[in-house]
Amino acid sequence: MRDVYTGIDIGTYHVKVVICAPAENPDSPMHIIGTGTATSKGMRHGYIVDVQEAKKSIREALDRAQTAAKVRVRSARVGIGGIGLDEIRSTGSTTLTASGGIVTDQAIDRAKRESEKQASSKLINRNVIHTIPLEHKIDGLPVLGQSHGLQGTKLSIDTLIITMLVQHHDDMLEAVEGAGVEVEGVMASPLAASLVTLNKSQKMAGVCLANIGSETISVVIFDNDIPISVKVFPMGAADITNTIALSFQVPLHEAEQLKRGAVSGSEIPQRKMDALVTKKLKEMFTLVNGHLKVIGRQKLLPAGIVITGGGSGLTSAAEIARGVLQLPSQTSQIGLLSRASSVDATWAVAAGLCRWAYAEDRVARTSSLGEVFSDGWQSIKKGIRSLLP
């Protein structure tokens, strides 16, 4: 049986499943051999409120993807999102005495674990999803490039710790495993989306990826090829639909169609509709801009903002983002997949999870067991470095 990789994106509005197979040439784009979607039930703001209902939705999407791919899915990677996702910055240090003054993998792991220990007071009722090294220092001096093999007496690592509320994390895993699939790993949804929507040059220069979902906006900011911040806001495309319904006293299904410009001959003046959508989008991107200001990246991302998710289909989104953020702006395209693929940017999280699985599989086949670990961004970068455009 050929290798296949499965990603499950459990959103507030839809559950999306993507099944991919690698190309014969490992450096060629992967092939999507099956997709499945189902209306989400038991979800709110990206987290599960009814495990049994969520389980049914996941099972339905999985069945459709398996039928299309003609394979049986036994394990998958899952995207973790929702307003329970958050970040903590910390620093961990370790002496290099045990390794004779040389920075080793073990020393790096000790420093990362110490950074989590230092943040323990902020980790109550939270699970650590990723611990991402931001900067290494040896004897107080920043390291430019890799620290492995350098000499000194003390190693310090500044980290970005991405966490999820324990209850939300456990409910997500219970729902997926209840649908008959083993969870091989979880990844913050914004990071998963970035694996197929951003290229290396954008990540090096500095870029913000904003995923506009139904009830949330999730962003990840990259600088120098490292994710330096992840944030989720409790506002999304459904807020625009609800505002249209209330403002013009129309049913929700009609409001959704109006929002997307799919209604012709409406009595509602187009300028009023455009003004309302513009106002709500400005509110969303003002939240993003406020976060960029907090982390010191306001107007300082040369690659600008890339918009993905269901809300990215609104025609004015990129233009409004450009005006609010005063940064270059564009709607994302999914890369690193076969050009014959018909999926759009709303599938970015599920497709990115497949890329992650494939990347780690390649690392596992070419490295010793000790070199493969799944809870740090450096391991992900090892696997996908050669796959990035």
Summary of the structure (lengths in Angstrom):
residues: 389
radius of gyration: 21.4
end to end distance: 28.9
largest distance: 77.6
contacts: 1417
relative contact order: 0.15
helix: 41%
strand: 28%
